[in-house]
Amino acid sequence: MVVAAEIGGLFDPFPYPLEFLEPMTPQRLLLTLLATALLSLHGACTSQESSPQPVPKLASRYDTAQPISELMKWVIDPAADTLWDAVSWISNEKGTKANAPKTEEDWNALHVQASILVESANLLMLEGRAKDEGLWMEKARQFGLEARKNLKAIEERDVEKLFELGGDLDHACESCHLKYANYQSTSASK
């Protein structure tokens, strides 16, 4: 007799024949205990070389080897540019052309980029990457707050608000760059 057949479901908890549930005799109990003891003894006697070596501790909890310049170039700048380019109005002699997200796919793509910016603020504040515990952290938090406001506007599908918040996000970025970015002037070298 099969339990699963009686209950009638594929996902029943015990779909095995009832004969499997026979009571344990003293001989079977002794054999089970003996096998367990031998396996435990075997494990204790194995050489230390076969056991895994402990993972060395890192100086920091996080790998912050990627420099901030790379994080800016490959992660933060492209995400911010996507938000800034998402909404615009271009006026000329032919009239005004609006550029804004239209489809759910457009909005979802912006959601991804805004989320990247929100989390990038955390990356900037990691131990080993933060320049200091004062102004740097304040600027990074402000950047994160502005990114989160953009994310909220995206979730609300608010084109006007997204356009307005783009300037606030730019201000948060530039206020940090003025203090910490190492801009090398190419015009000075000419």
Residue pairs with C-beta under 8 A, 6 or more apart in sequence:
1 17
1 18
2 15
2 16
2 17
2 18
3 12
3 14
3 15
3 16
3 17
3 18
4 10
4 12
4 14
4 15
4 16
24 32
59 128
60 126
60 127
60 128
61 127
62 126
62 127
62 128
62 129
64 126
64 127
64 128
64 129
68 124
68 129
69 182
71 120
71 123
71 124
75 116
75 120
75 123
76 116
76 117
76 120
78 113
79 113
79 114
79 116
79 117
79 120
80 113
80 117
80 169
80 170
80 173
82 109
82 110
82 113
83 110
83 113
83 114
83 117
83 150
83 162
83 166
83 169
84 166
84 169
84 170
85 99
86 99
86 100
86 101
86 106
86 110
86 162
87 99
87 100
87 101
87 159
87 162
87 163
87 166
88 98
88 99
88 163
89 96
89 97
89 98
89 99
90 96
90 97
90 99
91 97
100 159
101 107
101 109
101 110
101 157
101 159
107 154
107 157
110 154
110 162
111 151
111 154
111 155
114 147
114 150
114 151
114 154
115 151
117 143
117 144
117 147
117 150
117 151
117 169
118 144
118 147
118 148
118 151
120 143
120 144
120 147
121 140
121 141
121 143
121 144
121 147
122 144
123 129
124 130
124 136
124 140
124 143
125 136
125 137
125 140
125 141
130 136
130 137
130 140
131 180
135 179
136 176
136 180
139 172
139 175
139 176
139 179
139 180
140 176
142 172
142 175
143 169
143 172
143 173
143 176
145 172
146 165
146 168
146 169
146 171
146 172
147 169
149 165
149 168
149 169
150 162
150 165
150 166
150 169
153 161
153 162
153 165
154 162
177 183
